Amino acid sequence: MRVTTKILIQSTIALVAIALNLIFPEFTTKFRYPLLALIILLIGMPHGALDHVIDGKLGNWNPFSFNKKFYGWYLSIMAGYSLLWIFFPFFSFMFFLLITLYHFGQADAERFNFSGWRKWVIHITRGITVVGLIVYGDLVYASSVIEAVTGISVQDLSGLILSSDLIMWGLAGVYPVSFILINLHPESRTDNFSIFFLDALIVPLLFIYADLVWAFSIYFGLWHSYNHVLVMLNFLKTETKNYSFGWFYRQSFVFSLLSYIGLLIVYNSLDAFGSEELLVSLLFVVISILTLPHMLVVEKMYSRINS
């Protein structure tokens, strides 16, 4: 499927998601958490469960064997970041925003044939818009979730600087404006500019006009995870073999299952406290701990792809 076709499908689904939220807000309120759970189970966790295969190709080792060096540093990073969350929760949260900004922007920028500083600008500005709107698209809700795990109100802190609406619309414009400016340069003009610019507008509007959890689920599943899996499968392919989504799910099953068990333990432990905000915040703590080593693996992959 062509990239432009994928973007049109993604944008159409996002528009439907926005319309559902505006017309039937009670529907999205009722089904936002089941949708988030479905996305995490179907592609969120599995898309990070191929790290051993990716690293195996990068390091020329058999990913179906137990590589002490790989699993040693991978688990050590997870353990170290877990300790940071326990002792320095707000610092750990800010660090998570930074690595998520970098990781989301990196995966989304891979669709373009830009190189050098132009690709870097697309990479960073895309990440700023997406991650910024995860926080400011619904600052009241996001702040309550962040405060549940860090003890600090982002809403109160940001109110000391500028109005939340001004920050939100500023963040929403960072990527679309940067995309236009990059494409003004004769050497950077993108084929199918209108389709890519539609994508640059739809994603911010999704976070602004849809419920935060609902919007994040759509973006995380349709944009980040799906596109990221395609990049990984393309990286792994050889001259004689292409890898399908069926292969992807078979190879990621064991590590996905371990992640599911961990999430289930967190959920059951938290359910006793009956706090929705704490449930969501700890869910993202678990995701952040899984994301850091995953990001380091795919950073090496992207370096190889772009070398």
FENJO-V639990 format. One record per residue. N is the residue number from 1. SS is DSSP state (A for helix, B for strand, O for the rest). OMEGA is omega in whole degrees, 0 to 359 (* if undefined). D_CENTER is the distance of its C-alpha to the mean C-alpha in whole Angstrom. Layout:
BEGIN
N | SS | OMEGA | D_CENTER
N | SS | OMEGA | D_CENTER
END
This chain:
BEGIN
1 | O | 181 | 22
2 | O | 181 | 22
3 | A | 181 | 19
4 | A | 178 | 21
5 | A | 178 | 21
6 | A | 181 | 18
7 | A | 179 | 17
8 | A | 178 | 20
9 | A | 179 | 19
10 | A | 181 | 15
11 | A | 178 | 17
12 | A | 179 | 20
13 | A | 179 | 18
14 | A | 178 | 16
15 | A | 177 | 19
16 | A | 179 | 21
17 | A | 178 | 18
18 | A | 180 | 19
19 | A | 178 | 23
20 | A | 181 | 23
21 | A | 182 | 21
22 | A | 184 | 24
23 | A | 182 | 27
24 | O | 183 | 26
25 | A | 179 | 24
26 | A | 179 | 26
27 | A | 181 | 24
28 | A | 177 | 20
29 | A | 182 | 22
30 | A | 189 | 23
31 | A | 183 | 20
32 | A | 181 | 17
33 | A | 172 | 17
34 | A | 178 | 18
35 | A | 179 | 15
36 | A | 179 | 13
37 | A | 180 | 15
38 | A | 180 | 15
39 | A | 180 | 12
40 | A | 181 | 11
41 | A | 187 | 14
42 | A | 184 | 14
43 | A | 181 | 11
44 | A | 178 | 9
45 | O | 180 | 11
46 | A | 185 | 13
47 | A | 175 | 11
48 | A | 185 | 11
49 | O | 176 | 15
50 | O | 185 | 16
51 | A | 180 | 16
52 | A | 179 | 20
53 | A | 178 | 20
54 | A | 181 | 18
55 | A | 178 | 20
56 | A | 178 | 23
57 | A | 180 | 24
58 | A | 184 | 23
59 | A | 179 | 25
60 | O | 174 | 28
61 | O | 184 | 28
62 | O | 184 | 28
63 | O | 180 | 25
64 | O | 173 | 27
65 | O | 179 | 29
66 | O | 180 | 28
67 | O | 185 | 27
68 | A | 181 | 28
69 | A | 182 | 27
70 | A | 183 | 23
71 | A | 178 | 23
72 | A | 181 | 25
73 | A | 181 | 23
74 | A | 181 | 19
75 | A | 179 | 21
76 | A | 178 | 22
77 | A | 178 | 19
78 | A | 180 | 18
79 | A | 180 | 21
80 | A | 179 | 21
81 | A | 176 | 18
82 | A | 179 | 19
83 | A | 177 | 23
84 | A | 178 | 21
85 | A | 182 | 19
86 | A | 187 | 23
87 | A | 182 | 25
88 | O | 187 | 23
89 | A | 183 | 20
90 | A | 175 | 20
91 | A | 181 | 19
92 | A | 177 | 17
93 | A | 180 | 15
94 | A | 177 | 15
95 | A | 178 | 14
96 | A | 177 | 11
97 | A | 182 | 10
98 | A | 182 | 12
99 | A | 177 | 10
100 | A | 176 | 6
101 | A | 181 | 8
102 | A | 185 | 10
103 | A | 179 | 7
104 | A | 180 | 5
105 | A | 179 | 9
106 | A | 182 | 10
107 | A | 182 | 9
108 | A | 182 | 10
109 | A | 185 | 13
110 | O | 180 | 14
111 | O | 185 | 16
112 | O | 179 | 18
113 | O | 178 | 21
114 | O | 175 | 21
115 | O | 177 | 22
116 | A | 186 | 23
117 | A | 181 | 23
118 | A | 178 | 22
119 | A | 179 | 18
120 | A | 178 | 18
121 | A | 178 | 18
122 | A | 180 | 16
123 | A | 186 | 13
124 | A | 182 | 14
125 | A | 176 | 14
126 | A | 179 | 11
127 | A | 179 | 9
128 | A | 181 | 12
129 | A | 183 | 12
130 | A | 184 | 9
131 | A | 178 | 8
132 | A | 181 | 12
133 | A | 172 | 12
134 | A | 179 | 10
135 | A | 189 | 13
136 | A | 176 | 16
137 | O | 174 | 16
138 | O | 188 | 17
139 | A | 182 | 18
140 | A | 181 | 21
141 | A | 182 | 19
142 | A | 181 | 16
143 | A | 179 | 19
144 | A | 178 | 20
145 | A | 180 | 17
146 | A | 181 | 17
147 | A | 181 | 21
148 | A | 183 | 21
149 | A | 182 | 20
150 | A | 183 | 21
151 | O | 182 | 24
152 | O | 180 | 23
153 | O | 177 | 23
154 | A | 179 | 21
155 | A | 179 | 22
156 | A | 181 | 26
157 | A | 182 | 25
158 | A | 179 | 23
159 | A | 178 | 26
160 | O | 185 | 28
161 | O | 181 | 27
162 | O | 176 | 26
163 | O | 183 | 26
164 | A | 179 | 23
165 | A | 179 | 23
166 | A | 178 | 24
167 | A | 182 | 21
168 | A | 182 | 19
169 | A | 175 | 20
170 | A | 177 | 21
171 | A | 180 | 17
172 | A | 183 | 17
173 | A | 185 | 19
174 | A | 183 | 18
175 | A | 179 | 16
176 | A | 180 | 19
177 | A | 179 | 21
178 | A | 180 | 20
179 | A | 178 | 20
180 | A | 183 | 23
181 | A | 178 | 25
182 | A | 184 | 24
183 | A | 173 | 25
184 | A | 180 | 28
185 | O | 183 | 29
186 | A | 183 | 31
187 | A | 185 | 30
188 | A | 183 | 26
189 | O | 185 | 27
190 | O | 171 | 24
191 | O | 180 | 26
192 | O | 181 | 25
193 | A | 185 | 24
194 | A | 180 | 24
195 | A | 180 | 21
196 | A | 178 | 19
197 | A | 174 | 20
198 | A | 177 | 20
199 | A | 181 | 16
200 | A | 179 | 16
201 | A | 186 | 18
202 | A | 183 | 16
203 | A | 176 | 13
204 | A | 181 | 14
205 | A | 178 | 17
206 | A | 181 | 15
207 | A | 181 | 13
208 | A | 188 | 17
209 | A | 177 | 19
210 | O | 175 | 17
211 | O | 187 | 17
212 | A | 181 | 14
213 | A | 178 | 13
214 | A | 182 | 14
215 | A | 180 | 12
216 | A | 179 | 9
217 | A | 180 | 10
218 | A | 181 | 11
219 | A | 185 | 8
220 | A | 180 | 5
221 | A | 188 | 8
222 | A | 183 | 10
223 | A | 190 | 8
224 | A | 188 | 5
225 | A | 182 | 7
226 | A | 180 | 10
227 | A | 181 | 11
228 | A | 178 | 9
229 | A | 180 | 12
230 | A | 179 | 15
231 | A | 181 | 14
232 | A | 179 | 15
233 | A | 178 | 18
234 | A | 178 | 19
235 | A | 184 | 19
236 | A | 185 | 21
237 | O | 178 | 24
238 | O | 180 | 27
239 | O | 184 | 30
240 | O | 185 | 31
241 | O | 170 | 28
242 | O | 182 | 25
243 | O | 184 | 23
244 | O | 176 | 22
245 | A | 176 | 19
246 | A | 177 | 22
247 | A | 180 | 22
248 | A | 181 | 19
249 | A | 178 | 19
250 | A | 183 | 22
251 | A | 183 | 21
252 | A | 189 | 18
253 | A | 186 | 20
254 | A | 182 | 22
255 | A | 174 | 19
256 | A | 180 | 17
257 | A | 178 | 20
258 | A | 178 | 20
259 | A | 179 | 17
260 | A | 180 | 18
261 | A | 178 | 21
262 | A | 178 | 19
263 | A | 180 | 17
264 | A | 178 | 21
265 | A | 178 | 23
266 | A | 182 | 21
267 | A | 181 | 21
268 | A | 178 | 25
269 | A | 184 | 25
270 | A | 183 | 24
271 | A | 179 | 25
272 | O | 180 | 29
273 | O | 176 | 28
274 | O | 181 | 27
275 | O | 179 | 24
276 | A | 181 | 21
277 | A | 180 | 20
278 | A | 177 | 20
279 | A | 182 | 19
280 | A | 182 | 15
281 | A | 179 | 15
282 | A | 175 | 16
283 | A | 181 | 14
284 | A | 173 | 11
285 | A | 179 | 14
286 | A | 180 | 14
287 | A | 181 | 10
288 | A | 180 | 10
289 | A | 177 | 13
290 | A | 185 | 12
291 | A | 187 | 9
292 | A | 179 | 12
293 | A | 177 | 14
294 | A | 181 | 12
295 | A | 180 | 11
296 | A | 178 | 14
297 | A | 183 | 15
298 | A | 174 | 13
299 | A | 177 | 14
300 | A | 179 | 18
301 | A | 180 | 17
302 | A | 177 | 16
303 | A | 178 | 19
304 | A | 181 | 21
305 | A | 187 | 20
306 | O | 181 | 21
307 | O | * | 24
END
